[in-house]
């Protein structure tokens, strides 16, 4: 097959697209076409391009290349990068892109693309970790920062680590084109030895220097794939990155790296590096597992590229929201040549656990799914590599007993479970694939009481939203410090991606006074009693929903406020949930809708008016003012809101 591979010429230096080009060249005749339009010193080629001589066209990131195509082509694959598709916080889409299949290396990008076309595929790339050596025990912190953009400078990086002493810190002073002449400055007191570097003679020299460090600071606020981040994770380093795509899709906060919000102004809060070595080891282990998934999914990826658009609907790729390795992709066992996780992580596996999976039918669960229980049951029966006990459906209230809610039904279901572990699914929810539970329990420590992972939220339109779980100890610590936010709430593990020991659940039981959030209340109660949590760092479940995420609906917000006050800093909980109530009130939703309609009217009058209005609305200062106004409104209304925050529709909460 003859393939035209159109690529950004700067990648010749960074080598960030070489991995895909090599996979294509292994079996196809590939012609590399470089685009120099980004380089002001090079003569940009804007001549028409005839695609008729190729069986497939692959456009890697160069979105303007669509304008050069002289005729339509039946098999175009566009590979956009998330950082190049977002401008002033808005996703960019051109109708020309619809003539191509879209290959996304970013969950957030895949979610956005699915709103415009069903012809999309999501994959995650992982580099080869074979030559990496985990950092040795002992020794001090050694930081490495590649300065690439003005958005993240040395001041930000040094602030993040200001509570720890770094014995050495290397600043690789090589900015991206159009981002100035580099960075400078003196090292603060907690940096003992500051080293400045430039381009290395070879890529091997760069990796050799990088391997002598144990903390890596991501260089950019957004990434398309994030090669530098993945390389550092493969070396067993603790990666520090902005909480944004794609870094927050590879990094589980507190487990395989550290995430921080990139502030529009002011100093970022310092991070805790006391567990940097353990985090680095878990990061490297995640790359080892991810590499096997990448290699196992390559045949399917190549099939996607080779399949013309008109034939795509007749394949498994035609469904909206497809991703790898889930959705039936072949599971690849970890080769014995790969090193095992460090014994310091206490990953002694439990031999052959028995898992009870309880399916809650619409009458029993707090939030029934869109589909019936058949898909859920099939998903359970398809699980491989473990001994399962399927319990349910359990939804009927005993005769003569008033309906006491879904969590009371879940307590009754516990009496019928006989497994070592119990996991609850609601009708319509499924596991991510037939290996999900095997991956979930592959390395569970012997002393773990609760194991959890990531999940997807799938809308009625079939659009998937990736919801990564943060390290539970990190979430618990933030709760006690009162550092709550949308990211904290969204990264608590979902019930469908969480399994607990049956003995623990029987002892604690769900509190039915919480009609909507008793599953999370039980986890906080378990943590208060020193239960051991283990983050498996795997995609476990797909949760179906027909509306916004449940934690942002009125009744859930009220119960969450009560839970946060009961188990954490009451003042911090009051501030966050009062603001959340205001932001999700009917009045604010009406203002948002009015603003959208207003922009639409301006667009009808003149496109330029709408564009100017969007520039004003999207300006960071305007966005900051809007957030401050919401916070001020929350504080003014706080006495009223908090009086109602501890009540549900039926009972007084603690």
ABEGO torsion letter per residue (X at the ends): XBBBBBBBAAAAAAGAAAAAAAAAAAABBBBBBBBAAABAABBBBABBBBAAABABBBBBGBAAAAAABABBBABBBBBBBAAAABBGGBBBBBAAAAABBBBBABAAAAAAAAAABABBBBBBBBBBAAABBBBBBEEBBBBBBBBABAABBAAAAAAAAAABBBABBBBBBBBBBGAEAEBBEBBBAABABBBBBBBBABAAAAAAAAAABABBBBABABBAAGAAAAAAAAAGBBBBBBBBOAAAAABBBGAAEBBBBBBABEBBBBBBAAAAAAAAAAAAAAAAAAAAAAAAAAAAAAAAAABBAAAAAABAAABBGBBOABGGBBBBBBBAABBBBBAAAGABBBBGBBBBBBBBBAAABABBBABBAAAAAAAAAABBGBBBBBBOBBABBBBGBBBAEAAAAAAAAAAABABABBBBBBBGBBBABAAAAAAAAAABBAABABBBBBBBBBBAAGBBBBBBBBBAAAAAAAAAAGBBBAAAAAABBBAAABBBBAAAAAAAEBBAABAAAAAAAAAAAAAAAGBBBBBAGBBABBBBBABBBAAABAAAAAAAAAAAAAABBAAAAAAAAAAAAAAABAAAAAAAAAAAAAAAAAAAABAAAAAAAAAAAABAAAAAAAAAAAAAAAAAAAAAAAAAAABBAABBBX
